[in-house]
């Protein structure tokens, strides 16, 4: 079983059935039934980020979904969700994966950021509530492949 996991990309647990880490952008386009025509390139790490909209997690609308690709294919999903969905999403993640590691980060002159992190063996899931001002609150949910298997610790 471990050999299969090493040779084949792991299924994402990223709320999009059928996606796998390492998939190329054309396969992701087919699976999501979207066009990834506009991309922005990030020179720092040679990855490409595609931003799409009109997606849902269950009945929750996704304001934006960023898909990050490297030379090895799909490597991260970042959802921007309505702030009023935060409690329901966090409760669902806790029910599925248990209690997260959580912290609060304070920046001078800004609303504190709350951060929750789960390591599911396959994925590292990070949820962030961030805002510069109270009326600008954002709720972000990031999935990427885990680099550390907790069972190794």
N, CA, C and O atoms as a GROMACS GRO file, in nm:
protein
  612
    1UNK      N    1   0.082  -0.120   0.000
    1UNK     CA    2   0.000   0.000   0.000
    1UNK      C    3   0.086   0.125   0.000
    1UNK      O    4   0.055   0.221  -0.071
    2UNK      N    5   0.193   0.127   0.078
    2UNK     CA    6   0.279   0.246   0.082
    2UNK      C    7   0.345   0.269  -0.053
    2UNK      O    8   0.366   0.384  -0.092
    3UNK      N    9   0.378   0.164  -0.126
    3UNK     CA   10   0.441   0.180  -0.257
    3UNK      C   11   0.346   0.248  -0.353
    3UNK      O   12   0.388   0.334  -0.430
    4UNK      N   13   0.218   0.212  -0.349
    4UNK     CA   14   0.120   0.275  -0.436
    4UNK      C   15   0.109   0.424  -0.404
    4UNK      O   16   0.100   0.506  -0.496
    5UNK      N   17   0.110   0.459  -0.277
    5UNK     CA   18   0.100   0.599  -0.239
    5UNK      C   19   0.222   0.678  -0.286
    5UNK      O   20   0.209   0.797  -0.318
    6UNK      N   21   0.336   0.617  -0.289
    6UNK     CA   22   0.457   0.687  -0.334
    6UNK      C   23   0.454   0.706  -0.485
    6UNK      O   24   0.499   0.810  -0.534
    7UNK      N   25   0.404   0.610  -0.558
    7UNK     CA   26   0.406   0.617  -0.703
    7UNK      C   27   0.291   0.697  -0.763
    7UNK      O   28   0.305   0.753  -0.871
    8UNK      N   29   0.178   0.703  -0.694
    8UNK     CA   30   0.061   0.773  -0.747
    8UNK      C   31   0.029   0.893  -0.660
    8UNK      O   32   0.045   0.885  -0.538
    9UNK      N   33  -0.016   1.004  -0.719
    9UNK     CA   34  -0.052   1.119  -0.637
    9UNK      C   35  -0.170   1.085  -0.548
    9UNK      O   36  -0.260   1.010  -0.586
   10UNK      N   37  -0.169   1.140  -0.428
   10UNK     CA   38  -0.276   1.113  -0.332
   10UNK      C   39  -0.401   1.192  -0.370
   10UNK      O   40  -0.392   1.302  -0.424
   11UNK      N   41  -0.517   1.135  -0.343
   11UNK     CA   42  -0.642   1.207  -0.364
   11UNK      C   43  -0.646   1.328  -0.272
   11UNK      O   44  -0.609   1.318  -0.155
   12UNK      N   45  -0.690   1.441  -0.322
   12UNK     CA   46  -0.706   1.556  -0.235
   12UNK      C   47  -0.830   1.536  -0.151
   12UNK      O   48  -0.924   1.467  -0.191
   13UNK      N   49  -0.831   1.595  -0.036
   13UNK     CA   50  -0.949   1.596   0.048
   13UNK      C   51  -1.006   1.738   0.043
   13UNK      O   52  -1.062   1.787   0.141
   14UNK      N   53  -0.991   1.801  -0.071
   14UNK     CA   54  -1.013   1.944  -0.083
   14UNK      C   55  -1.151   1.982  -0.134
   14UNK      O   56  -1.165   2.079  -0.208
   15UNK      N   57  -1.251   1.909  -0.097
   15UNK     CA   58  -1.389   1.943  -0.129
   15UNK      C   59  -1.421   1.936  -0.278
   15UNK      O   60  -1.530   1.976  -0.318
   16UNK      N   61  -1.331   1.888  -0.359
   16UNK     CA   62  -1.357   1.874  -0.502
   16UNK      C   63  -1.329   1.729  -0.540
   16UNK      O   64  -1.214   1.692  -0.563
   17UNK      N   65  -1.433   1.646  -0.545
   17UNK     CA   66  -1.412   1.506  -0.580
   17UNK      C   67  -1.343   1.491  -0.715
   17UNK      O   68  -1.373   1.563  -0.810
   18UNK      N   69  -1.251   1.397  -0.722
   18UNK     CA   70  -1.186   1.366  -0.849
   18UNK      C   71  -1.055   1.438  -0.874
   18UNK      O   72  -0.984   1.404  -0.968
   19UNK      N   73  -1.020   1.537  -0.793
   19UNK     CA   74  -0.892   1.604  -0.811
   19UNK      C   75  -0.784   1.529  -0.733
   19UNK      O   76  -0.810   1.471  -0.628
   20UNK      N   77  -0.664   1.533  -0.786
   20UNK     CA   78  -0.550   1.472  -0.719
   20UNK      C   79  -0.434   1.570  -0.721
   20UNK      O   80  -0.418   1.646  -0.816
   21UNK      N   81  -0.354   1.568  -0.615
   21UNK     CA   82  -0.232   1.648  -0.615
   21UNK      C   83  -0.145   1.602  -0.731
   21UNK      O   84  -0.132   1.482  -0.756
   22UNK      N   85  -0.085   1.696  -0.801
   22UNK     CA   86   0.002   1.664  -0.914
   22UNK      C   87  -0.068   1.663  -1.049
   22UNK      O   88  -0.001   1.650  -1.151
   23UNK      N   89  -0.201   1.676  -1.052
   23UNK     CA   90  -0.273   1.680  -1.180
   23UNK      C   91  -0.229   1.802  -1.261
   23UNK      O   92  -0.197   1.906  -1.205
   24UNK      N   93  -0.227   1.786  -1.394
   24UNK     CA   94  -0.194   1.901  -1.478
   24UNK      C   95  -0.318   1.990  -1.494
   24UNK      O   96  -0.430   1.949  -1.465
   25UNK      N   97  -0.295   2.114  -1.540
   25UNK     CA   98  -0.403   2.212  -1.546
   25UNK      C   99  -0.514   2.172  -1.642
   25UNK      O  100  -0.631   2.202  -1.617
   26UNK      N  101  -0.481   2.106  -1.753
   26UNK     CA  102  -0.587   2.068  -1.848
   26UNK      C  103  -0.680   1.962  -1.788
   26UNK      O  104  -0.800   1.963  -1.814
   27UNK      N  105  -0.625   1.871  -1.709
   27UNK     CA  106  -0.710   1.770  -1.643
   27UNK      C  107  -0.799   1.836  -1.538
   27UNK      O  108  -0.916   1.800  -1.525
   28UNK      N  109  -0.743   1.932  -1.465
   28UNK     CA  110  -0.823   2.005  -1.366
   28UNK      C  111  -0.934   2.083  -1.435
   28UNK      O  112  -1.047   2.087  -1.386
   29UNK      N  113  -0.904   2.145  -1.549
   29UNK     CA  114  -1.007   2.216  -1.627
   29UNK      C  115  -1.122   2.123  -1.662
   29UNK      O  116  -1.239   2.158  -1.645
   30UNK      N  117  -1.089   2.003  -1.709
   30UNK     CA  118  -1.193   1.904  -1.745
   30UNK      C  119  -1.276   1.867  -1.624
   30UNK      O  120  -1.399   1.864  -1.632
   31UNK      N  121  -1.211   1.836  -1.512
   31UNK     CA  122  -1.282   1.791  -1.392
   31UNK      C  123  -1.373   1.898  -1.335
   31UNK      O  124  -1.482   1.868  -1.287
   32UNK      N  125  -1.328   2.025  -1.341
   32UNK     CA  126  -1.408   2.135  -1.286
   32UNK      C  127  -1.502   2.196  -1.388
   32UNK      O  128  -1.588   2.277  -1.354
   33UNK      N  129  -1.484   2.158  -1.515
   33UNK     CA  130  -1.564   2.213  -1.624
   33UNK      C  131  -1.552   2.366  -1.630
   33UNK      O  132  -1.652   2.437  -1.638
   34UNK      N  133  -1.426   2.414  -1.625
   34UNK     CA  134  -1.397   2.557  -1.631
   34UNK      C  135  -1.282   2.580  -1.728
   34UNK      O  136  -1.213   2.486  -1.767
   35UNK      N  137  -1.263   2.705  -1.766
   35UNK     CA  138  -1.149   2.744  -1.848
   35UNK      C  139  -1.049   2.818  -1.760
   35UNK      O  140  -1.085   2.910  -1.688
   36UNK      N  141  -0.925   2.776  -1.767
   36UNK     CA  142  -0.820   2.840  -1.688
   36UNK      C  143  -0.734   2.929  -1.779
   36UNK      O  144  -0.611   2.921  -1.778
   37UNK      N  145  -0.801   3.014  -1.857
   37UNK     CA  146  -0.730   3.096  -1.955
   37UNK      C  147  -0.643   3.203  -1.892
   37UNK      O  148  -0.531   3.227  -1.937
   38UNK      N  149  -0.693   3.269  -1.788
   38UNK     CA  150  -0.615   3.377  -1.728
   38UNK      C  151  -0.540   3.325  -1.607
   38UNK      O  152  -0.599   3.269  -1.515
   39UNK      N  153  -0.412   3.344  -1.609
   39UNK     CA  154  -0.327   3.299  -1.499
   39UNK      C  155  -0.234   3.412  -1.460
   39UNK      O  156  -0.202   3.500  -1.540
   40UNK      N  157  -0.191   3.408  -1.337
   40UNK     CA  158  -0.086   3.501  -1.298
   40UNK      C  159   0.032   3.418  -1.252
   40UNK      O  160   0.017   3.324  -1.174
   41UNK      N  161   0.148   3.453  -1.300
   41UNK     CA  162   0.269   3.379  -1.269
   41UNK      C  163   0.339   3.444  -1.150
   41UNK      O  164   0.352   3.566  -1.143
   42UNK      N  165   0.384   3.362  -1.059
   42UNK     CA  166   0.458   3.412  -0.943
   42UNK      C  167   0.604   3.377  -0.964
   42UNK      O  168   0.644   3.261  -0.951
   43UNK      N  169   0.685   3.476  -0.996
   43UNK     CA  170   0.825   3.453  -1.030
   43UNK      C  171   0.906   3.391  -0.918
   43UNK      O  172   1.002   3.320  -0.943
   44UNK      N  173   0.868   3.418  -0.795
   44UNK     CA  174   0.948   3.374  -0.681
   44UNK      C  175   0.967   3.222  -0.677
   44UNK      O  176   1.076   3.174  -0.645
   45UNK      N  177   0.864   3.147  -0.710
   45UNK     CA  178   0.877   3.002  -0.702
   45UNK      C  179   0.833   2.932  -0.830
   45UNK      O  180   0.807   2.811  -0.829
   46UNK      N  181   0.826   3.004  -0.938
   46UNK     CA  182   0.789   2.952  -1.071
   46UNK      C  183   0.657   2.876  -1.073
   46UNK      O  184   0.639   2.786  -1.155
   47UNK      N  185   0.565   2.912  -0.984
   47UNK     CA  186   0.434   2.849  -0.988
   47UNK      C  187   0.337   2.940  -1.061
   47UNK      O  188   0.363   3.059  -1.081
   48UNK      N  189   0.225   2.882  -1.101
   48UNK     CA  190   0.120   2.956  -1.170
   48UNK      C  191  -0.008   2.941  -1.088
   48UNK      O  192  -0.040   2.832  -1.042
   49UNK      N  193  -0.079   3.052  -1.072
   49UNK     CA  194  -0.204   3.050  -0.998
   49UNK      C  195  -0.318   3.086  -1.092
   49UNK      O  196  -0.313   3.188  -1.160
   50UNK      N  197  -0.421   3.001  -1.094
   50UNK     CA  198  -0.542   3.029  -1.170
   50UNK      C  199  -0.650   3.064  -1.070
   50UNK      O  200  -0.664   2.998  -0.967
   51UNK      N  201  -0.727   3.168  -1.099
   51UNK     CA  202  -0.837   3.209  -1.011
   51UNK      C  203  -0.968   3.187  -1.085
   51UNK      O  204  -0.988   3.237  -1.196
   52UNK      N  205  -1.058   3.112  -1.022
   52UNK     CA  206  -1.189   3.086  -1.082
   52UNK      C  207  -1.298   3.121  -0.981
   52UNK      O  208  -1.272   3.134  -0.861
   53UNK      N  209  -1.419   3.136  -1.031
   53UNK     CA  210  -1.534   3.163  -0.945
   53UNK      C  211  -1.646   3.069  -0.985
   53UNK      O  212  -1.625   2.977  -1.065
   54UNK      N  213  -1.763   3.090  -0.931
   54UNK     CA  214  -1.881   3.008  -0.960
   54UNK      C  215  -1.864   2.863  -0.916
   54UNK      O  216  -1.914   2.772  -0.981
   55UNK      N  217  -1.795   2.842  -0.805
   55UNK     CA  218  -1.782   2.709  -0.747
   55UNK      C  219  -1.859   2.708  -0.615
   55UNK      O  220  -1.893   2.813  -0.561
   56UNK      N  221  -1.884   2.590  -0.563
   56UNK     CA  222  -1.953   2.574  -0.435
   56UNK      C  223  -1.888   2.462  -0.356
   56UNK      O  224  -1.832   2.368  -0.414
   57UNK      N  225  -1.894   2.472  -0.225
   57UNK     CA  226  -1.864   2.361  -0.135
   57UNK      C  227  -1.998   2.327  -0.072
   57UNK      O  228  -2.046   2.400   0.014
   58UNK      N  229  -2.058   2.218  -0.115
   58UNK     CA  230  -2.195   2.190  -0.073
   58UNK      C  231  -2.283   2.302  -0.125
   58UNK      O  232  -2.285   2.329  -0.245
   59UNK      N  233  -2.358   2.366  -0.036
   59UNK     CA  234  -2.442   2.479  -0.074
   59UNK      C  235  -2.376   2.614  -0.045
   59UNK      O  236  -2.439   2.718  -0.063
   60UNK      N  237  -2.250   2.613  -0.001
   60UNK     CA  238  -2.180   2.738   0.031
   60UNK      C  239  -2.111   2.789  -0.095
   60UNK      O  240  -2.029   2.718  -0.153
   61UNK      N  241  -2.142   2.911  -0.137
   61UNK     CA  242  -2.075   2.965  -0.256
   61UNK      C  243  -1.929   2.999  -0.226
   61UNK      O  244  -1.896   3.048  -0.118
   62UNK      N  245  -1.844   2.973  -0.322
   62UNK     CA  246  -1.702   3.008  -0.312
   62UNK      C  247  -1.684   3.140  -0.385
   62UNK      O  248  -1.712   3.149  -0.505
   63UNK      N  249  -1.638   3.243  -0.314
   63UNK     CA  250  -1.619   3.373  -0.378
   63UNK      C  251  -1.509   3.365  -0.484
   63UNK      O  252  -1.525   3.415  -0.595
   64UNK      N  253  -1.399   3.301  -0.449
   64UNK     CA  254  -1.289   3.277  -0.543
   64UNK      C  255  -1.220   3.147  -0.504
   64UNK      O  256  -1.212   3.112  -0.387
   65UNK      N  257  -1.170   3.077  -0.604
   65UNK     CA  258  -1.090   2.957  -0.582
   65UNK      C  259  -0.960   2.976  -0.658
   65UNK      O  260  -0.961   2.988  -0.781
   66UNK      N  261  -0.848   2.977  -0.585
   66UNK     CA  262  -0.717   2.985  -0.648
   66UNK      C  263  -0.658   2.845  -0.654
   66UNK      O  264  -0.654   2.774  -0.554
   67UNK      N  265  -0.613   2.807  -0.773
   67UNK     CA  266  -0.548   2.677  -0.793
   67UNK      C  267  -0.402   2.705  -0.828
   67UNK      O  268  -0.373   2.769  -0.929
   68UNK      N  269  -0.310   2.656  -0.745
   68UNK     CA  270  -0.168   2.678  -0.768
   68UNK      C  271  -0.106   2.552  -0.828
   68UNK      O  272  -0.122   2.441  -0.777
   69UNK      N  273  -0.035   2.574  -0.939
   69UNK     CA  274   0.034   2.465  -1.008
   69UNK      C  275   0.184   2.494  -1.009
   69UNK      O  276   0.226   2.608  -1.026
   70UNK      N  277   0.263   2.390  -0.991
   70UNK     CA  278   0.408   2.400  -1.007
   70UNK      C  279   0.446   2.309  -1.124
   70UNK      O  280   0.359   2.262  -1.197
   71UNK      N  281   0.573   2.286  -1.143
   71UNK     CA  282   0.618   2.194  -1.247
   71UNK      C  283   0.566   2.052  -1.223
   71UNK      O  284   0.555   1.973  -1.316
   72UNK      N  285   0.532   2.021  -1.097
   72UNK     CA  286   0.481   1.888  -1.063
   72UNK      C  287   0.328   1.881  -1.068
   72UNK      O  288   0.271   1.778  -1.031
   73UNK      N  289   0.261   1.987  -1.112
   73UNK     CA  290   0.115   1.986  -1.123
   73UNK      C  291   0.048   2.058  -1.007
   73UNK      O  292   0.109   2.141  -0.940
   74UNK      N  293  -0.080   2.024  -0.983
   74UNK     CA  294  -0.160   2.089  -0.880
   74UNK      C  295  -0.094   2.073  -0.743
   74UNK      O  296  -0.063   1.962  -0.700
   75UNK      N  297  -0.071   2.188  -0.675
   75UNK     CA  298  -0.004   2.180  -0.545
   75UNK      C  299  -0.076   2.254  -0.433
   75UNK      O  300  -0.038   2.239  -0.317
   76UNK      N  301  -0.179   2.334  -0.464
   76UNK     CA  302  -0.252   2.402  -0.357
   76UNK      C  303  -0.386   2.452  -0.409
   76UNK      O  304  -0.399   2.493  -0.524
   77UNK      N  305  -0.486   2.448  -0.321
   77UNK     CA  306  -0.617   2.507  -0.346
   77UNK      C  307  -0.644   2.608  -0.235
   77UNK      O  308  -0.624   2.577  -0.117
   78UNK      N  309  -0.688   2.728  -0.270
   78UNK     CA  310  -0.723   2.827  -0.169
   78UNK      C  311  -0.862   2.881  -0.201
   78UNK      O  312  -0.885   2.941  -0.306
   79UNK      N  313  -0.954   2.858  -0.108
   79UNK     CA  314  -1.091   2.904  -0.121
   79UNK      C  315  -1.108   3.035  -0.045
   79UNK      O  316  -1.061   3.048   0.068
   80UNK      N  317  -1.172   3.133  -0.106
   80UNK     CA  318  -1.217   3.253  -0.037
   80UNK      C  319  -1.367   3.237  -0.019
   80UNK      O  320  -1.443   3.232  -0.117
   81UNK      N  321  -1.410   3.228   0.106
   81UNK     CA  322  -1.549   3.197   0.137
   81UNK      C  323  -1.616   3.314   0.207
   81UNK      O  324  -1.549   3.397   0.269
   82UNK      N  325  -1.749   3.322   0.198
   82UNK     CA  326  -1.820   3.427   0.272
   82UNK      C  327  -1.791   3.414   0.422
   82UNK      O  328  -1.791   3.303   0.475
   83UNK      N  329  -1.767   3.526   0.489
   83UNK     CA  330  -1.732   3.520   0.631
   83UNK      C  331  -1.845   3.460   0.715
   83UNK      O  332  -1.819   3.404   0.822
   84UNK      N  333  -1.969   3.470   0.669
   84UNK     CA  334  -2.079   3.411   0.746
   84UNK      C  335  -2.083   3.259   0.738
   84UNK      O  336  -2.164   3.196   0.807
   85UNK      N  337  -1.999   3.198   0.656
   85UNK     CA  338  -1.993   3.052   0.647
   85UNK      C  339  -1.884   2.993   0.736
   85UNK      O  340  -1.871   2.871   0.746
   86UNK      N  341  -1.805   3.079   0.802
   86UNK     CA  342  -1.689   3.034   0.878
   86UNK      C  343  -1.725   2.932   0.986
   86UNK      O  344  -1.661   2.827   0.994
   87UNK      N  345  -1.824   2.960   1.066
   87UNK     CA  346  -1.860   2.870   1.176
   87UNK      C  347  -1.899   2.732   1.125
   87UNK      O  348  -1.856   2.631   1.180
   88UNK      N  349  -1.980   2.728   1.020
   88UNK     CA  350  -2.025   2.600   0.965
   88UNK      C  351  -1.909   2.521   0.904
   88UNK      O  352  -1.901   2.400   0.923
   89UNK      N  353  -1.820   2.589   0.833
   89UNK     CA  354  -1.705   2.521   0.772
   89UNK      C  355  -1.611   2.469   0.880
   89UNK      O  356  -1.566   2.354   0.873
   90UNK      N  357  -1.581   2.551   0.981
   90UNK     CA  358  -1.493   2.506   1.089
   90UNK      C  359  -1.554   2.389   1.165
   90UNK      O  360  -1.482   2.295   1.202
   91UNK      N  361  -1.684   2.393   1.189
   91UNK     CA  362  -1.751   2.282   1.258
   91UNK      C  363  -1.743   2.154   1.174
   91UNK      O  364  -1.721   2.046   1.229
   92UNK      N  365  -1.760   2.166   1.042
   92UNK     CA  366  -1.748   2.050   0.955
   92UNK      C  367  -1.608   1.991   0.955
   92UNK      O  368  -1.592   1.869   0.960
   93UNK      N  369  -1.506   2.077   0.949
   93UNK     CA  370  -1.368   2.029   0.952
   93UNK      C  371  -1.336   1.963   1.086
   93UNK      O  372  -1.269   1.860   1.091
   94UNK      N  373  -1.385   2.021   1.194
   94UNK     CA  374  -1.361   1.962   1.325
   94UNK      C  375  -1.431   1.826   1.338
   94UNK      O  376  -1.374   1.732   1.393
   95UNK      N  377  -1.554   1.816   1.287
   95UNK     CA  378  -1.625   1.688   1.292
   95UNK      C  379  -1.552   1.582   1.210
   95UNK      O  380  -1.549   1.465   1.248
   96UNK      N  381  -1.494   1.622   1.098
   96UNK     CA  382  -1.428   1.525   1.010
   96UNK      C  383  -1.287   1.489   1.056
   96UNK      O  384  -1.247   1.373   1.049
   97UNK      N  385  -1.210   1.589   1.104
   97UNK     CA  386  -1.068   1.567   1.132
   97UNK      C  387  -1.028   1.585   1.277
   97UNK      O  388  -0.912   1.563   1.312
   98UNK      N  389  -1.120   1.624   1.364
   98UNK     CA  390  -1.086   1.647   1.503
   98UNK      C  391  -1.046   1.791   1.528
   98UNK      O  392  -1.057   1.877   1.440
   99UNK      N  393  -0.999   1.817   1.649
   99UNK     CA  394  -0.963   1.953   1.687
   99UNK      C  395  -0.838   2.000   1.613
   99UNK      O  396  -0.743   1.924   1.599
  100UNK      N  397  -0.839   2.124   1.567
  100UNK     CA  398  -0.722   2.177   1.497
  100UNK      C  399  -0.621   2.237   1.595
  100UNK      O  400  -0.651   2.258   1.713
  101UNK      N  401  -0.503   2.263   1.544
  101UNK     CA  402  -0.411   2.353   1.613
  101UNK      C  403  -0.461   2.493   1.579
  101UNK      O  404  -0.492   2.520   1.463
  102UNK      N  405  -0.469   2.581   1.676
  102UNK     CA  406  -0.519   2.715   1.645
  102UNK      C  407  -0.434   2.820   1.715
  102UNK      O  408  -0.372   2.794   1.818
  103UNK      N  409  -0.433   2.938   1.657
  103UNK     CA  410  -0.358   3.050   1.713
  103UNK      C  411  -0.420   3.180   1.666
  103UNK      O  412  -0.501   3.182   1.572
  104UNK      N  413  -0.383   3.287   1.730
  104UNK     CA  414  -0.424   3.421   1.689
  104UNK      C  415  -0.298   3.503   1.668
  104UNK      O  416  -0.206   3.501   1.751
  105UNK      N  417  -0.293   3.575   1.557
  105UNK     CA  418  -0.179   3.660   1.524
  105UNK      C  419  -0.226   3.804   1.528
  105UNK      O  420  -0.323   3.841   1.463
  106UNK      N  421  -0.155   3.886   1.605
  106UNK     CA  422  -0.190   4.028   1.618
  106UNK      C  423  -0.091   4.113   1.539
  106UNK      O  424   0.030   4.102   1.558
  107UNK      N  425  -0.143   4.200   1.452
  107UNK     CA  426  -0.064   4.298   1.379
  107UNK      C  427  -0.109   4.435   1.427
  107UNK      O  428  -0.228   4.459   1.445
  108UNK      N  429  -0.014   4.525   1.447
  108UNK     CA  430  -0.048   4.660   1.492
  108UNK      C  431  -0.148   4.726   1.398
  108UNK      O  432  -0.129   4.727   1.276
  109UNK      N  433  -0.253   4.781   1.455
  109UNK     CA  434  -0.352   4.855   1.377
  109UNK      C  435  -0.446   4.769   1.295
  109UNK      O  436  -0.524   4.822   1.216
  110UNK      N  437  -0.442   4.638   1.312
  110UNK     CA  438  -0.529   4.550   1.234
  110UNK      C  439  -0.608   4.459   1.328
  110UNK      O  440  -0.571   4.438   1.443
  111UNK      N  441  -0.716   4.406   1.275
  111UNK     CA  442  -0.794   4.305   1.347
  111UNK      C  443  -0.708   4.180   1.359
  111UNK      O  444  -0.641   4.144   1.261
  112UNK      N  445  -0.705   4.112   1.474
  112UNK     CA  446  -0.624   3.989   1.486
  112UNK      C  447  -0.666   3.882   1.384
  112UNK      O  448  -0.785   3.867   1.355
  113UNK      N  449  -0.570   3.810   1.332
  113UNK     CA  450  -0.596   3.696   1.243
  113UNK      C  451  -0.611   3.571   1.328
  113UNK      O  452  -0.531   3.546   1.418
  114UNK      N  453  -0.714   3.494   1.300
  114UNK     CA  454  -0.730   3.365   1.365
  114UNK      C  455  -0.692   3.258   1.264
  114UNK      O  456  -0.733   3.265   1.148
  115UNK      N  457  -0.615   3.158   1.308
  115UNK     CA  458  -0.565   3.054   1.218
  115UNK      C  459  -0.592   2.918   1.281
  115UNK      O  460  -0.566   2.897   1.399
  116UNK      N  461  -0.646   2.825   1.200
  116UNK     CA  462  -0.670   2.687   1.241
  116UNK      C  463  -0.600   2.595   1.142
  116UNK      O  464  -0.606   2.618   1.021
  117UNK      N  465  -0.532   2.490   1.193
  117UNK     CA  466  -0.456   2.401   1.105
  117UNK      C  467  -0.486   2.255   1.140
  117UNK      O  468  -0.487   2.217   1.257
  118UNK      N  469  -0.510   2.176   1.035
  118UNK     CA  470  -0.527   2.031   1.047
  118UNK      C  471  -0.425   1.963   0.957
  118UNK      O  472  -0.397   2.011   0.847
  119UNK      N  473  -0.368   1.851   1.003
  119UNK     CA  474  -0.285   1.765   0.919
  119UNK      C  475  -0.358   1.632   0.912
  119UNK      O  476  -0.373   1.563   1.013
  120UNK      N  477  -0.404   1.595   0.792
  120UNK     CA  478  -0.488   1.476   0.776
  120UNK      C  479  -0.410   1.354   0.729
  120UNK      O  480  -0.470   1.254   0.691
  121UNK      N  481  -0.279   1.360   0.730
  121UNK     CA  482  -0.186   1.263   0.670
  121UNK      C  483  -0.163   1.295   0.524
  121UNK      O  484  -0.047   1.304   0.482
  122UNK      N  485  -0.268   1.314   0.444
  122UNK     CA  486  -0.252   1.347   0.302
  122UNK      C  487  -0.246   1.497   0.278
  122UNK      O  488  -0.172   1.544   0.192
  123UNK      N  489  -0.326   1.573   0.353
  123UNK     CA  490  -0.340   1.716   0.330
  123UNK      C  491  -0.304   1.797   0.454
  123UNK      O  492  -0.318   1.750   0.567
  124UNK      N  493  -0.257   1.918   0.430
  124UNK     CA  494  -0.245   2.018   0.535
  124UNK      C  495  -0.353   2.122   0.505
  124UNK      O  496  -0.349   2.187   0.400
  125UNK      N  497  -0.448   2.138   0.596
  125UNK     CA  498  -0.560   2.229   0.576
  125UNK      C  499  -0.542   2.347   0.672
  125UNK      O  500  -0.523   2.328   0.792
  126UNK      N  501  -0.547   2.467   0.617
  126UNK     CA  502  -0.533   2.588   0.698
  126UNK      C  503  -0.654   2.677   0.674
  126UNK      O  504  -0.685   2.710   0.559
  127UNK      N  505  -0.720   2.717   0.781
  127UNK     CA  506  -0.831   2.811   0.773
  127UNK      C  507  -0.786   2.940   0.840
  127UNK      O  508  -0.726   2.938   0.947
  128UNK      N  509  -0.815   3.054   0.776
  128UNK     CA  510  -0.771   3.184   0.827
  128UNK      C  511  -0.887   3.282   0.822
  128UNK      O  512  -0.954   3.298   0.720
  129UNK      N  513  -0.909   3.349   0.936
  129UNK     CA  514  -1.001   3.463   0.938
  129UNK      C  515  -0.913   3.586   0.951
  129UNK      O  516  -0.845   3.605   1.052
  130UNK      N  517  -0.916   3.669   0.848
  130UNK     CA  518  -0.826   3.784   0.844
  130UNK      C  519  -0.902   3.908   0.802
  130UNK      O  520  -1.002   3.901   0.730
  131UNK      N  521  -0.852   4.023   0.848
  131UNK     CA  522  -0.911   4.151   0.809
  131UNK      C  523  -0.817   4.263   0.850
  131UNK      O  524  -0.750   4.254   0.953
  132UNK      N  525  -0.814   4.366   0.771
  132UNK     CA  526  -0.745   4.488   0.811
  132UNK      C  527  -0.841   4.570   0.898
  132UNK      O  528  -0.802   4.628   0.998
  133UNK      N  529  -0.968   4.571   0.856
  133UNK     CA  530  -1.075   4.637   0.932
  133UNK      C  531  -1.189   4.537   0.950
  133UNK      O  532  -1.200   4.442   0.872
  134UNK      N  533  -1.271   4.557   1.050
  134UNK     CA  534  -1.379   4.463   1.080
  134UNK      C  535  -1.471   4.440   0.961
  134UNK      O  536  -1.518   4.328   0.941
  135UNK      N  537  -1.497   4.544   0.882
  135UNK     CA  538  -1.589   4.530   0.768
  135UNK      C  539  -1.524   4.458   0.649
  135UNK      O  540  -1.594   4.424   0.553
  136UNK      N  541  -1.394   4.435   0.654
  136UNK     CA  542  -1.323   4.368   0.543
  136UNK      C  543  -1.289   4.223   0.574
  136UNK      O  544  -1.198   4.168   0.512
  137UNK      N  545  -1.359   4.159   0.666
  137UNK     CA  546  -1.323   4.024   0.706
  137UNK      C  547  -1.325   3.927   0.588
  137UNK      O  548  -1.417   3.930   0.506
  138UNK      N  549  -1.223   3.843   0.583
  138UNK     CA  550  -1.214   3.738   0.482
  138UNK      C  551  -1.198   3.605   0.554
  138UNK      O  552  -1.138   3.598   0.661
  139UNK      N  553  -1.252   3.501   0.494
  139UNK     CA  554  -1.234   3.366   0.546
  139UNK      C  555  -1.172   3.284   0.435
  139UNK      O  556  -1.234   3.262   0.331
  140UNK      N  557  -1.049   3.238   0.457
  140UNK     CA  558  -0.975   3.162   0.357
  140UNK      C  559  -0.955   3.020   0.405
  140UNK      O  560  -0.935   2.995   0.524
  141UNK      N  561  -0.961   2.927   0.312
  141UNK     CA  562  -0.943   2.786   0.342
  141UNK      C  563  -0.843   2.731   0.240
  141UNK      O  564  -0.871   2.730   0.120
  142UNK      N  565  -0.728   2.686   0.288
  142UNK     CA  566  -0.620   2.640   0.201
  142UNK      C  567  -0.596   2.490   0.220
  142UNK      O  568  -0.593   2.440   0.332
  143UNK      N  569  -0.578   2.420   0.109
  143UNK     CA  570  -0.542   2.279   0.109
  143UNK      C  571  -0.413   2.263   0.029
  143UNK      O  572  -0.400   2.321  -0.079
  144UNK      N  573  -0.320   2.186   0.081
  144UNK     CA  574  -0.200   2.150   0.007
  144UNK      C  575  -0.157   2.011   0.054
  144UNK      O  576  -0.200   1.966   0.160
  145UNK      N  577  -0.072   1.944  -0.023
  145UNK     CA  578  -0.026   1.812   0.022
  145UNK      C  579   0.055   1.826   0.151
  145UNK      O  580   0.133   1.919   0.166
  146UNK      N  581   0.035   1.733   0.241
  146UNK     CA  582   0.112   1.733   0.365
  146UNK      C  583   0.255   1.689   0.336
  146UNK      O  584   0.277   1.593   0.262
  147UNK      N  585   0.351   1.757   0.395
  147UNK     CA  586   0.492   1.719   0.381
  147UNK      C  587   0.536   1.630   0.494
  147UNK      O  588   0.648   1.577   0.492
  148UNK      N  589   0.450   1.612   0.594
  148UNK     CA  590   0.486   1.534   0.712
  148UNK      C  591   0.370   1.442   0.751
  148UNK      O  592   0.258   1.489   0.770
  149UNK      N  593   0.397   1.317   0.762
  149UNK     CA  594   0.298   1.221   0.810
  149UNK      C  595   0.307   1.219   0.963
  149UNK      O  596   0.411   1.184   1.018
  150UNK      N  597   0.199   1.256   1.033
  150UNK     CA  598   0.203   1.256   1.180
  150UNK      C  599   0.244   1.120   1.237
  150UNK      O  600   0.302   1.115   1.345
  151UNK      N  601   0.215   1.012   1.166
  151UNK     CA  602   0.251   0.879   1.214
  151UNK      C  603   0.403   0.859   1.222
  151UNK      O  604   0.449   0.766   1.287
  152UNK      N  605   0.480   0.946   1.156
  152UNK     CA  606   0.626   0.936   1.162
  152UNK      C  607   0.683   1.001   1.287
  152UNK      O  608   0.800   0.980   1.320
  153UNK      N  609   0.603   1.079   1.358
  153UNK     CA  610   0.653   1.149   1.477
  153UNK      C  611   0.652   1.061   1.599
  153UNK      O  612   0.691   1.106   1.707
   0.00000   0.00000   0.00000
